[in-house]
C-alpha cells in the first residue's frame, strides 16, 4: 500500500484528465466552424440587391442607403451624453435603456444602437463620431419603392429572425431577407451572395490580420435585376379602381401565363415597410384584422366561385358528350329535384340552349347538365370523380405551384371528399349546388383568372407567374410549357360564344367596350358570417371573369369585390375598364369609371360590426364618396395617362 | 571525471527521451502561443519562443554539467545546497523584484531568476539526506517534526513572497514521507480534513457535523476493539470545529476572488446566469482556456492554426496555460499524448526510485516523482477547470528559464543518482 499510493494517484489523475479531455473535446459538440468561432471576425460585404422592373422596363424597386448607429459596449469610453443624445435626437432615458439592452445582449458584440438615421442626421453625426468611442456608423442598403403600387406583389424585406437563421445558415443576425411577395419568392436571385472576410482577432477584439492570409475569403456577388410581368400602369389603375373596396383583381396574359396585374384591396404604400418605422407600421397592418391589408385576397382569398363556374360545367358536359350545344333545356323558373327546388330568374318555360344558358346564367340548365355528367357512368360516385378530374385539369383545387409567395389550393371535391357526409348512398342531387359554383367548390381569384385564360386559349394554360426576365437566366420550364386541360379544343367555341353573348345580350350588356369583343361571365355569390354565433347573410360578393379580345386574346381577368352585390355592379365594370385600359390605353367608358370611383363599400363592410340589424343586397343603398376624395383619385388617374 | 568510458550509457535513456519529447513539444506550443500576427522570426529573442530557445540551449549545457559531477557530491553537499537555496529565498526580501504582485524574482541584467524553482530540488535533496540518515526514524514524532520543519521553511518563505501556488507544491512531500513510513493516521487525517472542508463548504457546517457524528458513532459500534469513549467524542468535536472553522475561513479570511474560485469550483452558486457571468468575469482565463481546449475537437486545428491561440484569447497561455494550446492545436489526440508522456515519465521515475539501493536515492527519486505529479495534477487540472485556479507551471512545457532549469536540475540529479546505482553495492 505504501509503495503504490503515488502510483495509483498518478494513474488515477491520468485517467481523469483523459476523461475530462474526452468530455471537452470529443463529447461536447465543437464544430470547428469558422462562422461560430468568435476568435475570427467575420466581415461581410453586402452586394447590391437587384432592382425590380415592370414588364415595360419601368423601375419599381431600387435601393437607398441607410445608416445605423452601432455600439460595442465594452469599448465605450465616458462621453458627453447630452451632446450625443441631441445629435441622435433621443432623450437620455432612451440612451440608458438602449445601452443596457446592448450590454445585456453582449458587452463584446456590436449592437444596433439606433437604426436607420436619415441622411441629414447622418451628415451631422458623421463629423462628430470620433468623439464617441465604442460607437460607429454602419451603412446599410434599404429598399426604395419608386411608386406606391403593388405592395402585395413586390413585398418587402426585413431583418431575419432566429427561426430563419436556424433554417438557413447563410443568414446572420441583422441580415435582410425578402419577407413577402417578389422579394420573398426571388430572394436568392435578388440578394446575390454576400462576400466575407475572415479576420483573426485577439482577445482585445483588435484585428491581427487576415485569417490564413485570406484563403477562405470570398467576394460578393451582386444581386440580379428582375423584370416582372406586372404592367405598372394597369396595376396602378386597378388599385385606384379598387379604392374603398375589398377584393382582388388578377389579370393574366393567356398566351404566356404572365400576370399583368395582381391587385389586392385594400392595399398600402410599400414605403411604409421601409426604414425606422417598419416594425411599427407592420404591426399596425398586421393587427388590422378587419380590413386585413396584408392578406392578399387575389391569391389567398378562397371563395365560392359562383356563376363563372358554370362555364366549367358546360365544358365538362360537352367533353363527356352528355349534351350537345344545340340541345334546349326548359327552365321552370327553377329546377325541381326530388321534393326540393332550385330557383332561377328565367321566366318559367324558357328553353335555353348552351349559349343562352350561359348568357342568362340559367340555374336549371346547369343543374341538368351537372346531373347528366355525374349520372353518365353507372353511378354518381364514379361520375363525380370524372367531373372532378376534368375541373382539376384547369388548375383548380390545387396550388398552382408558381412563383407567388402565398397561395391557397381552394377545393374541388371528389367522391372521397364526400365519404364523411355520404358514406353509402351518393346521388347526383346531393351535390347539385356545385352545378352553379356554390356548395363545396371553392377557388381563389387567381385560379379563376387562370381558368379563363385556359378557356381563352381553347384548352391549355401556362402556370401564371410573375417573373418575366432574369438577366442571363432562362425561365423555369414550368412557366414556358403549356399545360393541357382534358377538354378538347372544339368544345370551347360554344362556351366562348355564350360568354360573348353575356356582353352582347346578357348580364353584362351595359358594360360593353366599343371595338373590343369581350367574353365574360358574371357571378353573384351568397355569403354568410357568424355574428354573435348567429349565421347571418351579408350582401352578395360581386364576381366577374372575362377575356378579350375573343380572337387572339390578350388579357384574361378575374375580379372579385367583397359584398359588391350582383356581378355587373362592381366586378363587371372594373373588369371592362381594366380590359379597355390594357388594350387601348385610354378609357372611353368614363361613365363606368365614374361609377366605380364614386362609390364606396366601406359602410357595407362596417355593417357586421355595427351591432345593429342591417339590410343586404336589394335593401342596401350605395355609399357615395365625397367629391374631394374622388378628385384625389382622379388626380392619380391623370398621372397614368400616357 | 568519467571513471569509465561507457559511463554515459548507464543513464536511463527512457527518462531522457520522455524529457526531450516534453521540452521540444513544449517549445512548439510556446511558439504557437506567443508568436505575434502571422510572421515568425526564430531569431527574435525578444519574443518568448526565441528566448525559450536560448533557455533550452542553456539547459543542455546544464544537463552535461549535472551529469558530469560525481553522484556522491549531491548526497554529501545536500545540506549546503539546501542552505544556499534557502538563503536565496530570504535574499528576495532584500533584492527581489516584484512581478504581478509576487516578489519571486531576482533581476540580473535583462534576465530574471526565480529561486523558488530551484528550491524544490534543494528541499528534495535535504529531505532525502535527512530521512536516509541512519539515526532518523520517521515513525518518531521528533523526526516527523524535524522533517516537517525542513519542508515548511521553503514553503513559508515562498508563501511570504505571495506565491501561494508554489507553496502548495511542498505538500507533495507527503507522498515521500508516507512511502518512507509516516504513520497511517496522517493520511486518514489529511483525507478527513479535505472531506470535511468540501462538505462544509458545499452543504454547510451543520449537515457536515451531523454526518460526521453519525459516521463516528457507527464506526464506534462496528469496531470490535472498543476504544476509550473519550476518543470518538474528541473526534466529533474536532470535526465540528473544523467544519465551522472552514466556513469561517472561507467567509472571512479568503479574499473575494479566492472565494469566487472556490464557489465556482464547488458549484455553490445556483443561478445559471450568475454562474455564466462569474465564469466570464472572474474566471476569464479558465473560461477562455476551456474554450480553447474544446475548440480543438478530436484532432485539433493543427500546428500554428489555433484561432484562439493566435488571437491570444487565453492570457498567460505560453506559461501556466500552455496546455490549452495543446488542446486547441493538437486536439484530443495531442492532449492525451501529452498526458500519457507525463504519466510515463512519472511512473518511470517512480519505478527507478523503487529500484534504488540507497535510501537517499530512493527518497530523492520519490520526491522528484511527487513534485512532478503535483505540478502535473494542479496545472492541467486547473487549465481544464477541474480544480480551482492555482498558478503553477507545467514542468518542461511552460515558458520560463527558471522553471525549465529548476525541473531539469531536479530530474537530472536523479538520473545521475540512478546511473550510479551499480556502485552502491
HADDOCK unambig.tbl for C-alpha pairs under 7 A between the chains (distance, minus, plus):
assign (segid A and resid 2 and name CA) (segid B and resid 178 and name CA) 6.54 0.50 0.50
assign (segid A and resid 2 and name CA) (segid B and resid 179 and name CA) 5.00 0.50 0.50
assign (segid A and resid 3 and name CA) (segid B and resid 179 and name CA) 5.85 0.50 0.50
assign (segid A and resid 6 and name CA) (segid B and resid 175 and name CA) 6.42 0.50 0.50
assign (segid A and resid 7 and name CA) (segid B and resid 347 and name CA) 6.86 0.50 0.50
assign (segid A and resid 10 and name CA) (segid B and resid 343 and name CA) 6.56 0.50 0.50
assign (segid A and resid 10 and name CA) (segid B and resid 373 and name CA) 6.79 0.50 0.50
assign (segid A and resid 13 and name CA) (segid B and resid 377 and name CA) 6.75 0.50 0.50
assign (segid A and resid 14 and name CA) (segid B and resid 339 and name CA) 6.36 0.50 0.50
assign (segid A and resid 14 and name CA) (segid B and resid 343 and name CA) 6.47 0.50 0.50
assign (segid A and resid 18 and name CA) (segid B and resid 336 and name CA) 6.02 0.50 0.50
assign (segid A and resid 21 and name CA) (segid B and resid 332 and name CA) 6.37 0.50 0.50
assign (segid A and resid 22 and name CA) (segid B and resid 332 and name CA) 6.76 0.50 0.50
assign (segid A and resid 24 and name CA) (segid B and resid 294 and name CA) 4.96 0.50 0.50
assign (segid A and resid 25 and name CA) (segid B and resid 293 and name CA) 6.71 0.50 0.50
assign (segid A and resid 25 and name CA) (segid B and resid 294 and name CA) 4.57 0.50 0.50
assign (segid A and resid 25 and name CA) (segid B and resid 295 and name CA) 6.89 0.50 0.50
assign (segid A and resid 25 and name CA) (segid B and resid 296 and name CA) 6.36 0.50 0.50
assign (segid A and resid 25 and name CA) (segid B and resid 297 and name CA) 4.33 0.50 0.50
assign (segid A and resid 25 and name CA) (segid B and resid 298 and name CA) 5.92 0.50 0.50
assign (segid A and resid 25 and name CA) (segid B and resid 331 and name CA) 6.97 0.50 0.50
assign (segid A and resid 25 and name CA) (segid B and resid 332 and name CA) 5.96 0.50 0.50
assign (segid A and resid 26 and name CA) (segid B and resid 297 and name CA) 5.68 0.50 0.50
assign (segid A and resid 26 and name CA) (segid B and resid 298 and name CA) 5.59 0.50 0.50
assign (segid A and resid 30 and name CA) (segid B and resid 294 and name CA) 6.51 0.50 0.50
assign (segid A and resid 30 and name CA) (segid B and resid 295 and name CA) 5.76 0.50 0.50
assign (segid A and resid 30 and name CA) (segid B and resid 297 and name CA) 6.06 0.50 0.50
assign (segid A and resid 32 and name CA) (segid B and resid 295 and name CA) 6.55 0.50 0.50
assign (segid A and resid 39 and name CA) (segid B and resid 307 and name CA) 5.80 0.50 0.50
assign (segid A and resid 39 and name CA) (segid B and resid 308 and name CA) 5.49 0.50 0.50
assign (segid A and resid 39 and name CA) (segid B and resid 311 and name CA) 6.39 0.50 0.50
assign (segid A and resid 40 and name CA) (segid B and resid 307 and name CA) 6.93 0.50 0.50
assign (segid A and resid 200 and name CA) (segid B and resid 307 and name CA) 6.87 0.50 0.50
assign (segid A and resid 200 and name CA) (segid B and resid 311 and name CA) 6.37 0.50 0.50
assign (segid A and resid 201 and name CA) (segid B and resid 311 and name CA) 5.24 0.50 0.50
assign (segid A and resid 202 and name CA) (segid B and resid 311 and name CA) 3.73 0.50 0.50
assign (segid A and resid 202 and name CA) (segid B and resid 312 and name CA) 5.38 0.50 0.50
assign (segid A and resid 202 and name CA) (segid B and resid 313 and name CA) 5.98 0.50 0.50
assign (segid A and resid 203 and name CA) (segid B and resid 311 and name CA) 6.17 0.50 0.50
assign (segid A and resid 203 and name CA) (segid B and resid 312 and name CA) 5.87 0.50 0.50
assign (segid A and resid 203 and name CA) (segid B and resid 313 and name CA) 4.48 0.50 0.50
assign (segid A and resid 208 and name CA) (segid B and resid 37 and name CA) 5.64 0.50 0.50
assign (segid A and resid 209 and name CA) (segid B and resid 37 and name CA) 6.57 0.50 0.50
